[in-house]
Amino acid sequence: MKNHDLVEGFAPREILVSHQPVLDHQGLPADGLHSVRITLNNPGEMNAYTTGMIKEVILALREASNDRAAVAVVLTGAGTAAFCAGGNTREYAEVYAGNPGEYRQYMRLFNDMVTAVLHCDKPVICRVNGLRVGGGQEIGMACDFSISSDLAVFSQAGPKHGSAPDGGSTDFLPLFVGIERAMMSATLCQTWSAHRFYWLGGLTQIVPALLVDDEWVPNPLVVTDRILDGYGRIAIGEMKNGTAREQGKALMARGKVDLALLDEAVNDLTTKLLYTMPDCLTKTIESVRKHKLEHWDRNRESNRAWLSLNMMTEAKAGFRAFHYGTKQQREVDFVKLRQSLAAGATWSDELIEQIAPWVPSHEEVKA
């Protein structure tokens, strides 16, 4: 048999790649078979992918696709806080802001990563161990299945921080939740709980991840039952506010995050995939993926071009404002920006200083 990997002896440095046993119906490892776990390993930055990580994910997916003993691929993040917060804002602010040509090349890599998920010859399971935001949401939706901790949250970030969610979300999200809900998520960057996203059709399965006094507790920060208000509306999965939220935080503080049930659910799915005809499974997955690929292939190149040029204007301001800001102040002054543009201002470093005065100049960054 020939070696069809793109790089022989591939040794990742910024991601983790491991083989996990696949269990049969008796709960025993199936000899000679495994799943391939690809872990985004940047927990200090919420597993935000760097340029180097993207290259490694592409190669790891290609290698897993060629792995004759692999039943499935599991894509996840390190730790318990985040699956992936999207693109690395440090790189965006320091390297790509104001450099559209460089960002165009970066977006070629990002597009290739999404395409590598959609072209993988194995089923791809997103193991959502925490927050899945921005580009993290996009690569997660490219996967064939998503099994999530019920503590995870999901959202877009683009219009709040100088971009558009055109790395997959504008293609995939309407397929999951419908046009109007996708519009709300994509434009307003609303945060959805795992419970809400599951209820809307965005996840395969959710499992508790909070242990309190050795008991599994559903996410105490969200409404986990169908509650009808005076207008008959269902509020399942909505974030709690006020006293209820404070009580939820107190319960969270008493417990600990444990992903044992998440791993159990992922293992259970790989077992179910094990008991299928491999070629029929691959063909079925490819046929269902076509609904995503139809939109992705039609839009990704024009989206890449626009996102690159946007690095000269709103993205230059928004990404730098986020990276150099504080937790309390990471967004530009939207009102002042709109007022300035309405008065005839043009994009410049002076305009960025007016709408985000905490952002250093490129000269200061280089120094």
C-alpha positions, 0 to 999 in steps of 0.5 A: 500500500502507498503512503498518500500523506502530504508530509511524511513523518508529520510531527505537530508542535501546536496541536496534539494528535493521538489515537483513541481506542474504539469500543465494541458493543461489549465495551472492549477496544476493537483490535487494530482500530482507533479514532484520531483525536486532533486537539487545538492546544492553545488553552492560554488563548482559549485555543484560538488558532494561530497560522501555524496551528491551521497548517497543522490541522490541515495536515492532521486531517489529511493524515487521518483521512488516509488512516486505514485503521481510523473509524472517525476523527474527533476535533476538540480543544485543550482544557475545559474552558474553550473548544476554540475562540476563533482566530488568534487576535494577537496575530490579527492585531500585530501581523494582519491588521492593515496588511490585506495581502498577508491576510489574503494568504492567511485566509487561504489557509483558513479556507483550506482548514474548513475544506479539509474538514468537509473533505475528510474521508472519515466522519468528523466529530466536534467534541465541544469542551467549552466556548465555541465562538467566531472561527471556532464556531465555523470549523465546528459547524463544518464537522459532521457531528457536534457533541457538547458540554452543556456549559459551552456557549456559541456565538459569532463575533464579526460585526462587533469586532470589525469583520463578517462571519464569512469563514463558514457561518454565513454559509452553514448557520442558516442550514442549522437554525433557519434564516432569521435565527441565523441572521440574529446570531450573525449580525448581533453576535448573540451568545447561545447556550448549548441548551439553546443551540441544541434546541435550535438544531445546531448540536447532535447531543449535549451532556452535563459537565458540572459535578456538585457533591458527586451529582451531575447538574445541568448548566445552572446559568441557563433555563433548562426546561420549557417555560411558557411566559404570558405570551406562550413563548418557550424560553428553553436554553436562555441565559438566567439574569438577576438573582437566578443567575447569581444563584447559578454562579454560586452553584457553579462555584461549589462544583467542578467541571468534569468532561467524563460524560462528554468523552463517554458520549463521543465514545458511544458515537464512535462505537455506533459508527464502527457498526456500519459499512465503511464505504456506505458510511463515507458516501452517506456523509459525503452526500449530506455534506453537499448541502454545506459544500454547495454554499461554501464552494460558491462563496469562500473565494469572494469572501476571502477577497472581501475579508482581506480588503476589510483589513484596511478599515473596520478589521484594522480597528476592530481586531486591534481594539479587541486585542489591546483592550480590557475585558471591560472595553474591547469594542470601538466607540460605534456611535462616534465611528458612525458619526465620523463616517457620516460627516465624511471622515475617511479611514485612517490611523487618526480615526482609529485613535478617535474611536479606540484611543487605547490602541497603540500605533503600529510604530509603538507596537514595533518598538 
